[in-house]
Amino acid sequence: MTSSSTSALARCAPAVACTVLVLAVSGLAMIGSETTQRTATQMLVMGVIAVGTFIFVGNSGVLSFGHVVFVAVGAYSTALTTVPHGLRQALLPELPSWLGRLELGLPEALLISGLLSLLVGVVFSLIILRLDGMAAGIASLALLISVNVVIGNWDAVTRGSQGIVGIPTDLTIGTTVPWLIGAIAVALAHQLSRSGFRLRASREDPVAAAALGVRIRRDRSIAFVISAFVCGVGGGLYAHFLGALTPGDVYLQLTLLTLLMLIVGGVRSLSGAVIGTLFISVLAELLRRIEAGGEVGPIALAPHPGIQQLILALTLLLTLLLRPGGITSLSRGTARVRWRVRRRARWGVSGASHR
Amino acid sequence: MAQNLVDAVSIGSLDALIAIGIALLFSIMGLINFAHGELIMIGGYALLWFAGLPFAVTAVLVVAVVVGCGLAMERLAFRSVRGASGETLLMTSFALSLFVQGGVLLFEGANPKSVDVLGSLGASVHVAGLSVGKLDLAIIGVTAVLLLGLAWFLRATPLGVQMRAAAEDFRMARALGVRANLVVAIAFGVSGAFAAIAAIFLVARTGTLTPAMGLSPVLTGFVAIVLGGLGRLWAAALGAFVLALLSVMLQAYLPTSMAPYRDALVYLGIVVILVMRPHGIAGRPGAVRV
């Protein structure tokens, strides 16, 4: 009894450390300039999305290109319920009248967005979770594209490619932090649950897990819908961070950024997701400033469009090539040896011929 | 109806060129190469760099540049992750694709550029009441020749046989003396050549170049492969033609109010096919790990 509760405490430790880290970074940013505060807010919002994606991708080991769909559902439903209703009726006259009149506070809107995403997640889980590995990746990408086409053309509700404007930009570090901590808590609770444990077992060895009676699809579905809920909430926050929402904001670029944060941080752990978000957010912001050009301290820089994408992609590439476990994997050496052995096993090659 | 059919065959031929380039690498090393789109994009920009030379010279240079880039990708990125899981390979190619795109964005800028290739092929010829673009005829003809050429190469040459063996069972093939590095490099080279030729036709049809132009063709290529069946080359070509037929027919016969949702329907159709037949229309179970 005692030992099991100690080990539960030990398993909470990384999540607690992450929470402390998030609080420390946010606290520091609060005394910074307005730009720093905005960057930190963006980081917190991306943190919710990354943790939400992690709940499924990290625990199940199944790659999903489709989680931005939930972000999109959350972002649009939060936008539709929080834009001041006078402006909303002017923007979207064809909206059903009950929806046109509805005006919610941010927390209620976020929870409703999360629930809507959860419903979409239930539908998607029936489709995607019938597939595995590569086919699941492609199917989720196809769903992302389909949903994006619909959002881009459903003028009556989403205003098509013009997008929704006038979303209140009332997010501050203080109002965003609780949501990220909440997301971390949800992720932790899922990881500590029996279902989360079974899911990780199936990630390590699906055949053995199935033989021990793990119903992999059920545990994957559970993680998937929880993940959809958190991503939906993250999407709502994202809409309030941006202030104006177009279909392009919730598409491939955001997908890449999320996966980048997870993989660079280390896709298999919650702390990896959080640390990856911190690291990539800071890097992306620095690169964005270089890209925009202008004065950085005493140095004048010419604008360099493309440099952000170039360096972020290079970061991902180097992580995959040199440190497949992400920056939070402790023993680089061990990971590499294991990786080589696995490679040798599959390809029957001698290590010497390879490097 | 017949006109739609001609359009479908022409679009399908171009898609098939792209799909085969991707399927070749997939069947040998399980790599879904996102960066194939960037090879096409580089081909497009290479057309711009070598514009003004006689067309034959330009074409050869474009193919050479793209094949070179394909080989460089293999050596610098994919060789180190060869044998890793499918997801790692997919992410590596995704990262590589964005890296190349960022590089071209840095040097060429984000603004679309226009280039006129094969201007004389813009005209149409009239056959039995149908108007067929000369460009369409060229695409169909060249694709047919390339597909037959590839089929001959894979059947009749020692290297082709080694490639087929590697696609069947890489480990066993190696044990029997197939040189992995050579076979993989040749596959990347052939894939690059297909990308270059697809780039020439694609740019000839649209006339514009942007750093992001590779995405849409590569997505079409993926969908074609998934549709046709993973792990078989001719199935990829079949998938391309089915997809083109589906797109053209939906375009022609969908009510106007539904027309904007055509792509959504096409991609949903892909999901349905994947769920019903995870190995594609002509795939065989067990050929790949899906």
Interface residues (C-beta under 8 A of the other chain):
Chain A: L63 I127 R130 L131 D132 G133 M134 A135 G137 I138 A139 L141 A142 L143 I145 S146 V147 V149 V150 G152 N153 L252 L256 L259 I263 H304 P305 G306 I307 Q308 Q309 L310 I311 L312 A313 L314 L316 L317 L320 L321 P324 W339 R342 R343 R346 W347 G348 V349
Chain B: I32 A77 S80 V81 R82 G83 A84 G86 E87 T88 L90 M91 T92 F94 A95 L96 S97 L98 F99 Q101 G102 G103 V104 L105 L106 F107 G109 A110 F170 R171 R174 A175 A180 P211 L215 L219 F222 V223 V226 L230 P260 Y261 D263 A264 L265 Y267 L268 I270 V271 L274 V275 P278 V288 R289 V290
